[in-house]
Amino acid sequence: MKQYDILIVGGGMVGASLVRALDGQGLRIAVVEAVQFETRTEPGYDDRAIALASGTQRIFSGMQLWDRFEHEATAIHQIHVSDRGHFGFTRMDRAEEGLPALGYVVPARVIGRVLGDALRASEAVDFYCPARLSNLGVEADGVTAEILQEDAVLSLTARLVVAADGTGSVVRERLGIPVSESDYGQTAVITNITPQLPHHHVAYERFTDTGPLAFLPMSEQRCAVVWTVESAAAETVMALSDSEFLARLQERFGYRLGRLERVGKRQAYPLRLIKATEAVRHRLALVGNAAHTLHPIAGQGFNLGVRDIAVLAEVLVDAVRAGQDPGELNVLRRYGDWRRADHRQVTAFTDGLARMFTLPLPALGAARGVGMLALDLVPPAKRLLTRLTMGRAGRVPRLARGLPL
Ligand SMILES: Cc1cc2nc3c(=O)[nH]c(=O)nc-3n(C[C@H](O)[C@H](O)[C@H](O)COP(=O)(O)OP(=O)(O)OC[C@H]3O[C@@H](n4cnc5c(N)ncnc54)[C@H](O)[C@@H]3O)c2cc1C
C-alpha cells in the first residue's frame, strides 16, 4: 500500500495545474488520470481555444509556466459586447485597466501539452495514467483508494483527496456530495474561423435572439468561435455544409470583421450548470468543474478553477509549514471559505447572463439593450464585470500576485 500526502483524482487542466502549484513543496502526491494526454490532442486548426483572464496568466507566471505558453497565446486588447438588433454596446479596454492585456487566448491543446510535460517531469509525483479510481473510503485519519490500471488494482492511502475529476465527478458521487443542477437546453457549437479583416486583438461577445456568440482572437488571424444554440437546433447547425455554416454565422455576427472566409471542424458541447453544495469535507476538497460547471458564455470555467488551485495550494502549503495535517477539516475550511464569494459571484454572473440573453421574450429585448447601455454608463457595474472577468475580485492568493508559495 503506497502512502501519499495528497491524492488528486483527475489530471485535466485544473488537476494538472494543482500538481504544478504544489510541486517542490515536499509533499508526496499521487495523480490518477483516466485518459492519456496524447490521445486528447487534436490537429492544429480545430483546437478549442480557452480565454485566460489576466489573473490566470499571473498565476501561471507564479508557477513558472507562462513562458511556455506565451508564444502560442494571443493577447486580448479589447472586449466588445453587443446585442444583435438592439442599441447599445459596451467595451472594455486594456488601457483603461492599465494592463498589457485583458486576457489571453490559448489553444486547449497547448495548455494540455505544457501541463502534461510539467506533470511528467515532477519527481515528487506518481502519475497513474491511464488509470481510474475504482474505490474510495474516508476515515478519520486518511483516505484509502483503489485504482484500476490496466488489469491491476493498486491500493493507496493519502491524508487528503482532491476531486479534480470534472463535471461528472466520481469522487463527488462516491462521497455523496449533493449537487444543484440545471440543463440550459443549449449547446455550444465551437469552431475556428478566418475572417477577411484582422481581428486587432478584439474579443467579441454578441447576444442574438437565437443565443450568444463569442469570437476570440487567435494566432494567424483566426478567431475561435463559441456559438450557443438551442439544443434542438444543434444537430441542424452541426450538419450544415461549411459554406452554409459560414453564411448563417455571418448573418448572426454581422460584418465587423468583413466576410467570414474559412471554417475548421465543428464540435458540440451540451450545456449544464452544476454546483456542488459543499466544496470541502474532512479529507476532501473539490476544485474546477467537479465543484462548478458553468455556461461558457463569459469564458470563466477554467479561470475559476485556476483560482481554486492557487488558493488551495496556498492553504495546504501554509498548513504543512505550520505542522498541521493538510486533510483536517479546519484547514480545508480556509479554502472553502476563501473561495465561496468568487464561486457565488462568477456563477451568478454567468448564469444570469446566460439566462438573460437567451430568453426569447420580446420585452426582454429592450431591457437587454438598456442593460448593455447602462453597463457602459455606470462605471461601478462595468468595473465589477471587468474585475470578475479578469479574476481580480476579492482576496488575491500569493501565486496570483506573482509571489512564490
Ligand atoms: C465550449 C466551451 C468553451 C469553454 N471556454 C472556456 C474559456 O474560454 N475560458 C475558461 O476559463 N473556461 C472555458 N471553458 C470551461 C473549461 O473548459 C472547463 O472549466 C475546464 O476544462 C475544467 O477543467 P477540469 O480539469 O476541472 O475538468 P476536466 O477538463 O473535465 O478534467 C477532468 C479530468 O478528470 C479525469 N477523470 C474523470 N473521472 C475520472 C476517474 N474516475 N478516474 C481518473 N480520472 C478521471 C478526466 O479524464 C479528465 O481529464 C469552456 C467550456 C466549454 C464547454
The ligand as an ORCA input file, in Angstrom:
! r2SCAN-3c Opt
* xyz 0 1
  C     -17.396     25.197    -25.319
  C     -16.612     25.543    -24.083
  C     -15.767     26.637    -24.086
  C     -15.065     26.987    -22.936
  N     -14.268     28.089    -22.962
  C     -13.641     28.481    -21.831
  C     -12.829     29.661    -21.817
  O     -12.674     30.348    -22.837
  N     -12.247     30.032    -20.631
  C     -12.411     29.302    -19.491
  O     -11.872     29.692    -18.438
  N     -13.139     28.165    -19.483
  C     -13.759     27.738    -20.618
  N     -14.495     26.588    -20.605
  C     -14.557     25.791    -19.366
  C     -13.336     24.854    -19.223
  O     -13.190     24.068    -20.389
  C     -13.508     23.958    -18.009
  O     -13.864     24.721    -16.894
  C     -12.221     23.197    -17.674
  O     -11.831     22.415    -18.764
  C     -12.423     22.322    -16.453
  O     -11.248     21.581    -16.198
  P     -11.235     20.430    -15.104
  O      -9.815     19.932    -15.079
  O     -11.871     20.870    -13.849
  O     -12.197     19.309    -15.694
  P     -11.948     18.351    -16.951
  O     -11.263     19.083    -18.034
  O     -13.246     17.698    -17.240
  O     -10.925     17.253    -16.388
  C     -11.340     16.214    -15.554
  C     -10.318     15.091    -15.717
  O     -10.641     14.022    -14.813
  C     -10.475     12.780    -15.483
  N     -11.327     11.793    -14.805
  C     -12.681     11.789    -14.735
  N     -13.110     10.746    -14.000
  C     -12.001     10.061    -13.589
  C     -11.789      8.889    -12.804
  N     -12.795      8.187    -12.270
  N     -10.520      8.477    -12.573
  C      -9.487      9.177    -13.104
  N      -9.624     10.289    -13.857
  C     -10.874     10.729    -14.095
  C     -10.879     13.075    -16.918
  O     -10.298     12.158    -17.822
  C     -10.355     14.499    -17.116
  O      -9.045     14.532    -17.639
  C     -15.202     26.211    -21.749
  C     -16.033     25.099    -21.748
  C     -16.741     24.758    -22.892
  C     -17.659     23.563    -22.863
*
